[in-house]
């Protein structure tokens, strides 16, 4: 497979109504496969001691020589992309087709959940990845998604379509909480990470709602282990009226007032 065939970009913006599109902005999402980007993702995680992307790289656990990590990860990615080029291209095309089939539905439901709040403008790019971890960059509007579906006995599979929807929700959620409610973001490693927990749990609540079945199927999505206690309390409120502003007032704003 040629390099040109490997790096494919797709304009996912296909408005049905041109007048409506002028009135309501929707992100122009580009999907891509970029080997160099995947190398950087792998180095980033392995430098932090994260080996779940590929068990073959567990030997690098505890390695402090970043140059060695970089060399070995780069070599691993080069080999993987060469050996699995057909599978990578097939997985990417399936991701493109899968998202194209649900993107309009996704935006409709997002508009309902966020009460017509406008999407933050920017150049949105999703990168297909061979890793099993999917980082996002909120400011840069970049994220990764799997090129191969991971199935589980009791939980919803992790696939391209559901991951793209998950990551896109994060972009509008962060903007909504920051600009509409004046809240300050946090990440999982922060001492006070309630903002991060809230965003992960909100995604999980949405994904476990029946309205999200076209995007991820009927099997449930589990909350992250470190978010479970807050998730249970948020679910009690969500199940009453599915109102995002109620969740914000109870779990973020009242917390700040204490």
Secondary structure, DSSP 8 states (H G I E B T S, - for coil): --HHHHS--EE----S-HHHHHHS----EEEEE-HHHHHHHHHHHHHTT--TT-GGGGGGTT---HHHHHHHHHHHHHHHHHHTHHHHHHHHHHHHHHHHTTHHHHHHHHHHHTTT-----S-EEEEEESSS---EETTTTEEEEESS-B--SSB--B-HHHHHHHHHHHHHHHHIIIIIT------TTSSS-HHHHHHHHHHHHHHTSGGGHHHH-SSB----GGGHHHHHHHHHHHHHH--HHHHHIIIIIHHHH-
